[in-house]
Amino acid sequence: MDAFLINMPFLYFPEDKSEYIPAFITMAFFVIGAIVTLILFKRISKKQELKTKELEERINRERQKEHQ
């Protein structure tokens, strides 16, 4: 296993596992940010979908009145 790691000097596995804490906090921060962004996109998309449906229905009603 050591020979494999020698060929990959960019890999770093610290003996003191407390060095993982800042990386975990950073990763958690970005994962939470991604989830919040996804939720916001879904909410905004839903609002836009409802507005589009209302506009479409209004246009269809106006067209029907014109044809009568």
Beta strands, then each sheet from edge to edge (+ up, - down):
end
